[in-house]
Amino acid sequence: MNNLSQSTLLMLRAKNILVLGIGLTGLSCARFLTANHISFAVNDSREHVLNDLAHFMQTHNEPNITLGSWDQTLIAHADIILASPGVDLATPAIKEAINANCLVWGDVELYCRLTDTPILAVTGSNGKSTVVSLLAHIGKSLGHNVELGGNIGVPVLNHLIPGDDQFTSPSLLVLELSSFQLETLTSMQAIASTVLNVSNDHLDRHLTLKHYKEIKQSIYQQSNIAVVNRDDDATFVRVNAGVKNKKVISFGSDIAQQGHFGITTIGEQSTLMFGDQPLISIDQLPLAGIHNALNYLAALALGLSAGWSLTAMVENLLSFNGLPHRCQRVASNDNINWINDSKATNVGATLAAINGISKLLKPSEQLILIAGGEGKGADFSPLKQVIAKQVSHLITLGKDGNKIASFRDNTIEVNTLEQAVIKASRLAKPQDTVLLSPACASVDMFKNFVERGQVFIDAVRQLEEVS
């Protein structure tokens, strides 16, 4: 058992606290505060955000609560605001009401002020969930008490409940942090952190790419070791007062110097490397594509920062099957690489999959893409050039499959995913890759992307029974 910071608890009990946003994160804040005998108010612009308002009020000692609009009086009187990541603090009704002396924290900031749990932290535009899940898998396989938190798993404050001033601390907390969470985080003291990559995302809230990068980069100011991606200079540590002279470990798709991670071709096999030390062939890894190879390297660099054995970590990569339906290899006996990326429900995800996988293909190997579904008004044009250059055969289906089909001649249009798999099997030669990466939602044909992915897996397995 570990003690919570008594000074922080005493401060909280003496302040006017406002929980701003009462979704999943806000509810975890409310549970923690109530369990530790700390009073608070609640404000959310959504009127029907709580399933059972009466039960909430009874459970949390009848807090002052306003739903349906931002309450500027509650906001103005708050000494501490615990803001949910989904709440845009730049909203005029909020920004104009916050008093100059108010502390604005997120739930992760509060956690970091309450505990000294060792942390590995991950942010980036893509791949965060894969890397933190891989880290947790490796840590647990090595016998460590590792927990996930932040933007994945349970909210971090749930690890501190019940509130008897003591809690069972994990030996290490792996945090996935979104840009929204980083906006309210300043007190984390992580062992190591990484910005995996940076691309245009959430600019409706952050307004400019420059501002978005600055928010991502703030993670380095709160860690001892920075893990950066050599393939993306937006992840490099900015030399300023906050990060000067920080230890840096890098990863990338090129040859690495000693003490860093990279990729080298040994024989005909692309291989993960630590300096000049071969680690494992990319072909052996359960997750396909160069983008996932970089995710593996990032996880190894973070684990090494925590003092984990590199050899032991590599041994446990093979037992990590990734997050469901994200560039997962489907086992088959036909020497064709079947890849289930049903989770790619938007154009950006499919672009990442095509680019990541095509970079590992030999000139003689084909990439066959199965795409289409409910586009929800998406602009598919960014796929046009990539499909023309990197996709050997295109098979489309679903409500908006015809929009993607127009990007190349001789596209095969089908009515079902089972038909798509059969067509792909006839086009593919041994060592070719068939990628299901729809760039669309699944709701026109399936309950969800999970069902779509399972239908794909079942169809591939059915091929073996037929043959």
Disulfide bonds with the S-S distance in Angstrom:
none
